Amino acid sequence: MCFSRVSDSGIYSLSMQDYGRRVACGTLDGNLTLVELSDRLHTLQKNEKTLITAILEREMRREKILEGRNRELKLKEKMEKAAALRAEKAAATEEREEEENLVKKAEEDFWSTISTERNNLEKRRAKAKKQNVPTNNEGEKAAPVE
């Protein structure tokens, strides 16, 4: 097989004539070259059509397999993103619930302390009342008036 350079610039178009015996090559720089091919390059050989068909079918199956694999990868990636998003939402919800529980506990502790202090104040007032000792608003002995 012999190779021949048609042009230094790239080939822009090709056109076949005379059942593939002649090929016109148009280049990017505007030149046109006519190439005449040997009989072995333009005449079909024995089983050539069958072989080419088999090659094309094999490539078509390969392409379908690759497309299926790409679809699977995209689906897997989409499902992983969805799972990560669900996990992130669950973590945020759990954190928010934990914060709410801490606030509720703080409120309960606050009101428990207030209730305990009120009870203690009432007990001190009741005790002072039994002893006839004047007290201020906080249940403590009042300072003597001079």
Steps between C-alpha positions, in 0.01 A plus 500: 500500500630841413420823679505834328477845655220699336564836668682666786171649624208289622251323274168680490292269280511172307295393200499156329457445127485202273403246773782611730779481245561876509488722808496880495656656814425862587742662746464786746727722291263466198692246289335203334690176440374206295630161616458178303487186715621152408250220433564337842391822679172556320384147405335286769700196600353158587297516831595867547136608531431227760811592698419871500142425606629285789739776609224761493259275694766427762569872540127571524464242783807647670350848479170378650689333785693822567179707493338257746802521729489882486129495588571267794781724624283811473215325684739377770643851540150647519397245766818568702428874490141438611619275785756760609233770491263285710778430751582871516133588559472231767811632676365856486163385636669305779716801588195728506310254722799478733510881525125509568541237772779702661280813497209305653727357769637848577144636528397213726805556721426873511136453600596227748750737662240782509246263659751379759599857586134604534434206732806589707387865515150399610646271767723781632203740508284244676774433754553870556127553536485233768782671682347845440817626335448768233647397162570676172375380161770235481405331826802633690488678831427864456758748620395668823363849458679764711 
